[in-house]
Amino acid sequence: MSASVTDNGITARYEETGTERLLTFEREGATAAIAQNIDGYAMLKVRPSADGDELERYYGFDMALDHAAELLGVAAHDLPVPEPAEDMGM
């Protein structure tokens, strides 16, 4: 499954790989990613990119979005979230 949405100059892409649910953001060349295991019950990992090293783990989606927004230099409420990613977090 995959989905994408662009709003406020930010593109968000959601995809499911063999092992992860992955939400990536891109704004003016800057990127941030939030990953969770494919079963959807583990902590969220925030990375600078989809394949980057983990920066931090969070239980809550809101906290992960805050961190991703910080990496992009925007407010968390500016991040568009594709519908399939809305239930990420514990």
N, C-alpha and C positions, 0 to 999 in steps of 0.2 A: 504494500500500500504506500502511496506517496501523495503529497499535496503541497501546494505552494500558494503563497499570498504575498502581495506587495502593498505596503501602505507606509506613509510618512517617510518615503525614500528608503525603506528597509524591506528587503526580501527575506521571507522566512520559508524554509523548505522542510517538510517532514517526510521521513522515509523509514522503512523497516528493513533492516538487514537480517542476515541469518542469526545474529546474536543481540542486536540492539534496536531500540527505538531512537531515532536520531532527529533532533530539531536543530537546524542550522540557520544562522542569521548573517546577512551581508549588508553593509552600509558603506558606501564610498570606499570600497576596497578593504575595509576592516571586517573581520569575521568573528563569530562566537558560536559555540555549539553546546547543546545540552543533550546528554545521552542517558538512557536507562536500559536495563536488560530487556530482552524481547518479551518476557512474561509480564513486565510492567510493575514489579513489586520492589525493586531495589532502589537504593538512593540514586539521586540524579547526579551525574558528573558534569561539571562545567569545564569546557576546553576552549582554547583560543581558536580552534578549527575542528572540523569533523574528525580528523586523524591526529590531532595534537595531543600533547600530554595533559593529563588531568590537572586542573588547577585547584579544584575544591569539590566537595560532595555536600549535597543538601537533601533533606527529607522532603521539603516543601517546594512545589513548583514556583511559587512566588519568589522565594529567596534565590532560586536558580535563575529566574528571569531578571531579578535585580542585578545579579552578578554579570549575566550576559549583556544587559543594557550598559552597565559600567564599562565593559570591554569595548562597546561600540560608541560610547560617549553620548548616550541618549537616556531618557527616562524609561523605566520599565513599562509604563502604560503606553509608550510609543511603539513597543514591539508587537507586530502582528503575529497571531498564533493560528496556524491552520487548524481546522476543526478536529482532525484525528489526534492532535497533540494536546488538546485541552485537558485531558485526564491524566497527564503525566504527573508524577510525584506520588508520595505515599499518603 
